[in-house]
Amino acid sequence: MAESAAIAVRDLTKAYTATTGLFGVSLDVSLGSVMALLGPNGAGKTTVVRILSTLVRPDAGSVAIGGVDALSRPDAVQAMIGVANQSAAVDEKLTGRANLAMFARLHRLPRTQARVRAAELLELFDLTEAAGKPVKSYSGGMRRKLDLAVSLIGHPSILFLDEPTTGLDPASRLALWEVIDGLVADGTTVLLTTQYLDEADALARDVTFIDDGRVIARGTPAELKSRIGGRQVDLTPASPDLVAPLARQLAGFEVTSGDRALHVSIGDDVADLRRLLTAVDVSGIALADYSVRTPTLDDVYFHVTGHERPADTTDSSDGSGAATSEAAAKEVAA
Ligand SMILES: Nc1ncnc2c1ncn2[C@@H]1O[C@H](COP(=O)(O)OP(=O)(O)OP(=O)(O)O)[C@@H](O)[C@H]1O
């Protein structure tokens, strides 16, 4: 294990079937940093979190949490970690305050200290006003904040956040990001899974992509984005029927096609852009729209997984756009 690794995982294997589960996943998360574990549905993210948080035993491999072997000393690991997921065991009928006090008691805090810890966390998550209301009356955002608050009761030094902001509105997401940033600034190590790649970009120092139970790419967000090229150019022809003909005309470029637009990876040089626009000109195909942007983690995601984008937009937060090539996937994963 590297000296500063809060989480060190080697060759983790958990085969549910011959093709589902985890097959040799390794990762290191440095002390006081955020690692985002990303991948499509069924990739194995939750299985990693469940093994690391000692809920599931792997078939093979090793897991060290804070330097402690999680497989032989799960109790010691449980004392250092917090886990927040959507199935947190809060009692809907109890108030937010009562839930936190109850979990604090489960952490063996004496009654008075349990109340103090509950009040601290209600304050941290801006839930003090709603503290006396039953959880079933909470909005989705308040509920997710409470889930996270519960995971923090024991002052964990290592936190597992499994899709912490799923279903939240943008303001609630940003509020949770701020809380997470604050925890990390105070030295907490976070392993985060999320479907929102902009969330990973905003919070994580390192990113690991997994698919079909295997690591397919890893690096900092900046490294991963730089590997797929200096600029992404989105070209929307005047009609969707013209997407395929334009793609054929641009065969010399690294092009991925969606329903309504083409996405072209080019270098940083202005000459690259000029060359592309000249080729579009030569094709004689009119554009309804175009944009030039730096790559996002969404672009990386579609490149490394080879998955088709569901629709065409260029918004980095919703991951829509175009299909991508196997060759590009291999290049980024290398
Ligand atoms: N207890 C289990 N028994 C059998 N198969 C399982 C079990 N848990 C997970 N799997 C399978 O293992 C694979 C990985 O599941 P996992 O929940 O870890 O993926 P994920 O990346 O978290 O997906 P999602 O984003 O949909 O939550 C899936 O094919 C899933 O069906």
The ligand as an SDF file (V2000), in Angstrom:
LIG
                    3D

 31 33  0  0  0  0  0  0  0  0999 V2000
  -26.2750   -9.8940   -4.6230 N   0  0  0  0  0  0  0  0  0  0  0  0
  -26.1570  -10.0580   -5.9400 C   0  0  0  0  0  0  0  0  0  0  0  0
  -26.4480  -11.2410   -6.5180 N   0  0  0  0  0  0  0  0  0  0  0  0
  -26.3100  -11.4250   -7.8520 C   0  0  0  0  0  0  0  0  0  0  0  0
  -25.8700  -10.4670   -8.7080 N   0  0  0  0  0  0  0  0  0  0  0  0
  -25.5730   -9.2720   -8.1880 C   0  0  0  0  0  0  0  0  0  0  0  0
  -25.7030   -8.9870   -6.7770 C   0  0  0  0  0  0  0  0  0  0  0  0
  -25.3130   -7.7100   -6.5700 N   0  0  0  0  0  0  0  0  0  0  0  0
  -24.9750   -7.1930   -7.7710 C   0  0  0  0  0  0  0  0  0  0  0  0
  -25.1290   -8.1390   -8.7480 N   0  0  0  0  0  0  0  0  0  0  0  0
  -24.8320   -7.9470  -10.1740 C   0  0  0  0  0  0  0  0  0  0  0  0
  -23.4840   -7.5210  -10.2760 O   0  0  0  0  0  0  0  0  0  0  0  0
  -23.3680   -6.5050  -11.2930 C   0  0  0  0  0  0  0  0  0  0  0  0
  -22.8230   -5.2280  -10.6800 C   0  0  0  0  0  0  0  0  0  0  0  0
  -23.8140   -4.6540   -9.8410 O   0  0  0  0  0  0  0  0  0  0  0  0
  -23.6140   -3.2950   -9.0590 P   0  0  0  0  0  0  0  0  0  0  0  0
  -24.8880   -3.0170   -8.3080 O   0  0  0  0  0  0  0  0  0  0  0  0
  -22.3620   -3.3560   -8.2850 O   0  0  0  0  0  0  0  0  0  0  0  0
  -23.4360   -2.2630  -10.2520 O   0  0  0  0  0  0  0  0  0  0  0  0
  -23.4650   -0.6710  -10.2470 P   0  0  0  0  0  0  0  0  0  0  0  0
  -22.3120   -0.2280  -11.0580 O   0  0  0  0  0  0  0  0  0  0  0  0
  -23.5380   -0.1600   -8.8460 O   0  0  0  0  0  0  0  0  0  0  0  0
  -24.8070   -0.3830  -11.0010 O   0  0  0  0  0  0  0  0  0  0  0  0
  -25.8940    0.8180  -10.8100 P   0  0  0  0  0  0  0  0  0  0  0  0
  -25.2610    2.0430  -11.3750 O   0  0  0  0  0  0  0  0  0  0  0  0
  -27.0310    0.3270  -11.6230 O   0  0  0  0  0  0  0  0  0  0  0  0
  -26.1950    0.9200   -9.3440 O   0  0  0  0  0  0  0  0  0  0  0  0
  -24.7500   -6.3460  -11.8860 C   0  0  0  0  0  0  0  0  0  0  0  0
  -24.8180   -7.1620  -13.0390 O   0  0  0  0  0  0  0  0  0  0  0  0
  -25.6670   -6.8600  -10.7920 C   0  0  0  0  0  0  0  0  0  0  0  0
  -26.8660   -7.3740  -11.3430 O   0  0  0  0  0  0  0  0  0  0  0  0
  1  2  1  0
  2  3  1  0
  2  7  2  0
  3  4  2  0
  4  5  1  0
  5  6  2  0
  6  7  1  0
  6 10  1  0
  7  8  1  0
  8  9  2  0
  9 10  1  0
 10 11  1  0
 11 12  1  0
 11 30  1  0
 12 13  1  0
 13 14  1  0
 13 28  1  0
 14 15  1  0
 15 16  1  0
 16 17  2  0
 16 18  1  0
 16 19  1  0
 19 20  1  0
 20 21  2  0
 20 22  1  0
 20 23  1  0
 23 24  1  0
 24 25  2  0
 24 26  1  0
 24 27  1  0
 28 29  1  0
 28 30  1  0
 30 31  1  0
M  END
$$$$
